[in-house]
Amino acid sequence: MTVVGLGYMGLPTALLLARSEMTVYGYDIDKKKIKGLKKGTLPFEEPGLKELFTAATPHFVPIETLQSSDAFILTLPTPITTEKSCDTSFVLSAVNAVCRELKDDDLVVLESTVAPGTTTGPVQSLLEKTGKRFSLSYVSEKAIPGNTIAEMQTNHRIIGGLDETSAKRTKALYERFVTAPIHLTDCTTAEAVKLLENTYRDVNIALANELAIRLSQAGVNVWEAIRLANFHPRVHLHQPGPGVGGHCIAVDPWFLVSEKTPLIRQARLINDGMPSVVVGRIEEIFHDVHQPTIVLLGVAYKGNVDDDRESPAYTIKDLLEAQGYTVRLYDPLMKNKPLVSTQLSEVTKDADCVVLVTDHLMFKDIDPRHITNMRSKHLFDTRNILNHKAWEDAGFTVHILGK
Ligand SMILES: NC(=O)c1ccc[n+]([C@@H]2O[C@H](COP(=O)([O-])OP(=O)(O)OC[C@H]3O[C@@H](n4cnc5c(N)ncnc54)[C@H](O)[C@@H]3O)[C@@H](O)[C@H]2O)c1
């Protein structure tokens, strides 16, 4: 079998299958990646990936040219277009390449996140044009960076088949490494499930953000109000924050948006507007300060990962710089990023405010008493994770989003 697209999803999937002692060809359009893999160089870091690569090596074969195979799993990127819809060009280009190799009774599985109807629409149409008999399925991914390999095996899997044979063949493939229950459905439902998972989270984060804005005006600490409301057995409010990043929550809900989904659209707009809310609060604090310098603690879009895709930190930085602020970025997990420092004392020198953007656990270990080189001492905690008493005792004026 062959995995097409060896990125964050494709490479671990290929290696997990290869570790189950089946020959897995790994194809990627990026020839450098294939050359590296042939030499044992992994294209990105992920806990357990090296060990998995070693275990899978005898059965994992990186290839520079797509060749005939019994099954193809497609894990191509599906970025968002400027019109906020799903860009399927990478998927369809890969499907075209698969079509050139397709034989009767091959299985094709699409894993990329797509708008409902993509598998049985353009993908199926291209495959049908070959005149070959084929099975076709959609399988969604919900692995989290930092725990991808474990989650790929232990998360429930939703497999959508074009027909019963497609679903059963796909299940047999994934059963080689998935230990959790596997649920069978049709392709379009499976595509929708992936979008629903992230839309649910986006809408609920938007609700928490809206509550943070509304309740702080009423003098309520939203964090405390949410904590207490969640004692209700059927309430699970999410947490507010400086905005939503990453490739899933910040992107996938757009693939569902239409004139019939004002709530989903509004949730996206609320969450995309949170960097402006953060900036507005900073402007209130520093309205009479000449050229303030702001330090953003955390550039990753979420805690404890080194992934800065769609991170609200960059939007906050751009908005502040447009207002004439100097902005410095600090994130010890984001190594080799020219704009991001990994030295706290370097970025706090003569600064006016540290703004906690990312909830990295390591930020809780910062001892504010050691920050002695700032021009004025302000902390703005947008995630409510720091020990505010300790920061106040160290001379900081503490501001909290939603309070
Ligand atoms: N990364 C995640 O955490 C995550 C989680 C759930 C779902 N997804 C979805 O899975 C899909 C893949 O995401 P990813 O993060 O693995 O992407 P990625 O960008 O890390 O990897 C995609 C790979 O596909 C290759 N590629 C592009 N065009 C190609 C072509 N025509 N033929 C062969 N290879 C080609 C690229 O070179 C790249 O290596 C996306 O739809 C994404 O939304 C990702």
The ligand as an SDF file (V2000), in Angstrom:
LIG
                    3D

 44 48  0  0  0  0  0  0  0  0999 V2000
   -1.6760   18.3140   11.2830 N   0  0  0  0  0  0  0  0  0  0  0  0
   -2.7430   18.0810   12.0410 C   0  0  0  0  0  0  0  0  0  0  0  0
   -2.6870   18.2090   13.2680 O   0  0  0  0  0  0  0  0  0  0  0  0
   -4.0400   17.6080   11.3980 C   0  0  0  0  0  0  0  0  0  0  0  0
   -5.0350   17.0700   12.2230 C   0  0  0  0  0  0  0  0  0  0  0  0
   -6.2170   16.6290   11.6380 C   0  0  0  0  0  0  0  0  0  0  0  0
   -6.3890   16.7170   10.2620 C   0  0  0  0  0  0  0  0  0  0  0  0
   -5.4100   17.2520    9.4920 N   0  0  0  0  0  0  0  0  0  0  0  0
   -5.6400   17.3350    8.0500 C   0  0  0  0  0  0  0  0  0  0  0  0
   -4.8400   16.3570    7.4140 O   0  0  0  0  0  0  0  0  0  0  0  0
   -4.4230   16.8410    6.1280 C   0  0  0  0  0  0  0  0  0  0  0  0
   -2.9040   16.7860    6.0520 C   0  0  0  0  0  0  0  0  0  0  0  0
   -2.3990   17.6380    7.0430 O   0  0  0  0  0  0  0  0  0  0  0  0
   -0.8710   17.6280    7.4450 P   0  0  0  0  0  0  0  0  0  0  0  0
   -0.7750   18.4800    8.6650 O   0  0  0  0  0  0  0  0  0  0  0  0
   -0.3450   16.2420    7.4750 O   0  0  0  0  0  0  0  0  0  0  0  0
   -0.2550   18.4110    6.1940 O   0  0  0  0  0  0  0  0  0  0  0  0
    1.3010   18.6740    5.8680 P   0  0  0  0  0  0  0  0  0  0  0  0
    1.3440   19.9530    5.1630 O   0  0  0  0  0  0  0  0  0  0  0  0
    2.1230   18.4390    7.0940 O   0  0  0  0  0  0  0  0  0  0  0  0
    1.6600   17.4860    4.8660 O   0  0  0  0  0  0  0  0  0  0  0  0
    1.1600   17.3750    3.5930 C   0  0  0  0  0  0  0  0  0  0  0  0
    2.2210   16.7460    2.7100 C   0  0  0  0  0  0  0  0  0  0  0  0
    1.6530   16.5490    1.4170 O   0  0  0  0  0  0  0  0  0  0  0  0
    2.6830   16.7950    0.4480 C   0  0  0  0  0  0  0  0  0  0  0  0
    2.0540   17.0440   -0.8450 N   0  0  0  0  0  0  0  0  0  0  0  0
    1.4490   18.1610   -1.3010 C   0  0  0  0  0  0  0  0  0  0  0  0
    0.9720   17.9620   -2.5390 N   0  0  0  0  0  0  0  0  0  0  0  0
    1.2820   16.6930   -2.8820 C   0  0  0  0  0  0  0  0  0  0  0  0
    1.0390   15.8920   -4.0220 C   0  0  0  0  0  0  0  0  0  0  0  0
    0.3510   16.3570   -5.0620 N   0  0  0  0  0  0  0  0  0  0  0  0
    1.5050   14.6290   -4.0070 N   0  0  0  0  0  0  0  0  0  0  0  0
    2.1930   14.1470   -2.9680 C   0  0  0  0  0  0  0  0  0  0  0  0
    2.4430   14.8500   -1.8380 N   0  0  0  0  0  0  0  0  0  0  0  0
    1.9820   16.1040   -1.8040 C   0  0  0  0  0  0  0  0  0  0  0  0
    3.4600   17.9590    1.0270 C   0  0  0  0  0  0  0  0  0  0  0  0
    4.7460   18.0350    0.4590 O   0  0  0  0  0  0  0  0  0  0  0  0
    3.4780   17.5880    2.5240 C   0  0  0  0  0  0  0  0  0  0  0  0
    4.6130   16.8210    2.8470 O   0  0  0  0  0  0  0  0  0  0  0  0
   -4.9930   18.2590    6.0010 C   0  0  0  0  0  0  0  0  0  0  0  0
   -6.2060   18.2140    5.3160 O   0  0  0  0  0  0  0  0  0  0  0  0
   -5.2400   18.6600    7.4350 C   0  0  0  0  0  0  0  0  0  0  0  0
   -6.2750   19.6050    7.5570 O   0  0  0  0  0  0  0  0  0  0  0  0
   -4.2320   17.6760   10.0250 C   0  0  0  0  0  0  0  0  0  0  0  0
  1  2  1  0
  2  3  2  0
  2  4  1  0
  4  5  1  0
  4 44  2  0
  5  6  2  0
  6  7  1  0
  7  8  2  0
  8  9  1  0
  8 44  1  0
  9 10  1  0
  9 42  1  0
 10 11  1  0
 11 12  1  0
 11 40  1  0
 12 13  1  0
 13 14  1  0
 14 15  2  0
 14 16  1  0
 14 17  1  0
 17 18  1  0
 18 19  2  0
 18 20  1  0
 18 21  1  0
 21 22  1  0
 22 23  1  0
 23 24  1  0
 23 38  1  0
 24 25  1  0
 25 26  1  0
 25 36  1  0
 26 27  1  0
 26 35  1  0
 27 28  2  0
 28 29  1  0
 29 30  1  0
 29 35  2  0
 30 31  1  0
 30 32  2  0
 32 33  1  0
 33 34  2  0
 34 35  1  0
 36 37  1  0
 36 38  1  0
 38 39  1  0
 40 41  1  0
 40 42  1  0
 42 43  1  0
M  CHG  2   8   1  16  -1
M  END
$$$$
